[in-house]
């Protein structure tokens, strides 16, 4: 699969605060700096922290380092690979590859809020 990154703008989304466009995930806020991604669910209070490593300009991995709920601890140590496949002014579309926690690939649209 070839990745399409409009005007090499994937770099615009390496850090910042993001929300999902999908209403099923609307309660999640993602904050990303150059090395850590934090996901917080405003409804449940769940917090997930992952180490982010950029493999290329538009592909990164997230390695789950901590979760705030003990029943989700099986996610710790799991690696999620994400490919940004399309960018636009204030957001991007990505594919999060399936693994033993996330059973199938997910295509997600993200909006940068900060």
Beta strands, then each sheet from edge to edge (+ up, - down):
strand 1: 16-20
strand 2: 28-32
strand 3: 36-41
strand 4: 47-54
strand 5: 59-67
strand 6: 79-88
strand 7: 91-96
strand 8: 106-112
sheet 1: 1+ 2- 3+ 4- 5+ 6- 7+ 8- 1+
end
